[in-house]
């Protein structure tokens, strides 16, 4: 919900193109941050496909 409100506020102020560009940047960053947090919180040490398959279970 907050993301939608943020997006609409940016769109109102700077236009749709800027809102889409910034939204893409935010979500690109969030993927990596979420992965690091999941690995840390659930103590996932494995890398590669094995670590990915274990971690993806915890992603919303």
Buried (B, 14 or more C-beta within 10 A) or exposed (E): EEEEEBBEEBBEEEEEEEBEEBBEEEEEEEEEEBBEEBBEEEEBEEEEEEBEEBBEEBEE
